[in-house]
Amino acid sequence: MAQRDHREEILAEWDVKRALIHLAIPSIIGMVINGVYNVVDTIFVGRLGTESIGAVSVVFPFFMLIAGFGLAVGVGSASYISRLLGMGRKEEADQTATTALVTVVVLGLVFAALGQIFLEPLLRIFGASDTILPHAVVYARALLIGAPIIMLKMTLNNVLRAEGSAHAAMIALVTGAVLNIILDPIFIFVFNMGILGASTATIVAQAVAAGYQLWFYFSGRSYVKIRLRQFRPAWHIYSQIIKIGTPIFVTQLLNSAAMAMINAAAAPFGDAAVASMGVVKRIMALGLFTVFGYAQGFQPVAGYNYGARNFDRLWQAIRFSLRISTAFTVTIAVLFIVFSQQIISWFSNDPEVLDIGGRALRALSAPFPLLGFQLVYFSLFQALGKALPAAVLSFSRQGLLLIPAVLLLPRFFGLDGVIFAQPLADALTIAVTAVLAVAVNRQLCREASSHGQPEAEGLEAAICSRGTNSGSDRSGKPLKPSPVKD
């Protein structure tokens, strides 16, 4: 019981900065190590040749599609669980967690079966050339076998964070990533399995991490309880998972499609171009994973305090998160731009890969300083259960803006068009984020005022003053208290 009370105390009573750091650091460590694994995995595969790097680049969007199912169920259920805990509805939180676990395992089995059947056509769609395809098929088949495990691990990690068990989530991520890094050279070179060794190492490591998560829940150490008898395939649970999870899944789907289109657009310029874009994506993912890790610590704090109608703590969390995430993204962007050529050389000594990869890394780093702002507000929308703005941001960056850029820019600018498609989509999405951020800030100000709580400070206060007037709407009528949304 003390353990349960302590976790709620973190979300509800600790100093906001302390709570955010306490929850974010384990998530950041886990995500960074996971990102490091992606980078190290590519370095090891790079020793097998440019075609093998190309194969990993082609399978990467396919792997993201697998992860998208687990992430969608995980983020959707985690958002609902955070709000339920804030409202004191613990039993419903338990039911939601159990339902999420059963659902994601079933989805994983279905995805694994269908993926094996349609693997080669899918890899062609994802941009595999004749020389890359054989390597990509070998690499992807093992990943498909482990699809249910990968999806289960991603779902449980989000549920762990939602209940405040950020350290357990970190242990699972770190265990999987470190074990993967250790097993990669053993399977690839010692056992002489080549690229199959890389995917086999991934599945073994993910299975160990998921095993730890299941042990944590079924041993009674968790606050939210998972018991199979609490499985409730009820619409009110699935509607919440779908509302928040669907934008996540569609984002992953669009991201996979966009990356496949980038691979296809790069293919006419040779395997080196495909390999370069894949390498740069993984490098940028390392920076994104770090901010995303922080955002995962921010989300339960925001969701809990919104559910509890504690707007002062919510404003504090938003302000601090914007400052710290922006400081990080500016630093990383500068490092990636200044040392782009040296970073690419870790993966390949192919002169073409060094040239194309260096240009691409500098281009993708240009809008990176403002991605912290984008991810904080994206996570805020998820935490508040606001599916529409979350969906708009997801669909814009990875679909509505990126896909047209990938289709059009290469026609006019050749390989430079392939390189600059993502930076352009990022810059436009940041502009969209700014518009949505103003709207949600004004709404939160109105809700805070209607509950008799202090209004925002600083920039948020200036935005609020334009959208509210001491608890009245623009017509001067008093605002009614907003109901707590499930």
Buried (B, 14 or more C-beta within 10 A) or exposed (E): EEEBEEBBEBBBEBEBBEBBBBBBBBBBBBBBBBBBBBBBBBBBBBEBBBBBBBBBBBBBBBBBBBBBBBBBBBBBBBBBBBBBBBBEBBEBBBBBBBBBBBBBBEBBEEBBEEBEEEBBEBBBBBBBBEEBBBBBBBBBBBBBBBBBBBBBBBBBBBBBBBBBBBBBBBBBBBBBBBBBBEBBBEBBBEBEBBBBBBBBBBBBBBBBBBBBBBEBBEEEEBBBBBEEEBBBEEEEBBEBBBBBBBBBBBBBBBBBBBBBBBBBBBBEBBBBBBBBBBBBBBBBBBBBBBBBBBBBBBBBBBBBBBBBBBBBBBBBBBBBBBEBBBEBBBEBBEEBBEEBBEBBBBBBEBEBBBBBBBBBBBBBBBBBBBBBBBBBBBBBBBBBBBBEBBBBBBBBBBBBBBBEBBBEBBEEEEBBBBBBBBBBBBEBBBEBBEEBBBEBBBBBBBBBBBBEBEBBEEEBBEBBBEBBBEBBEEEEEEBEEBEEEB
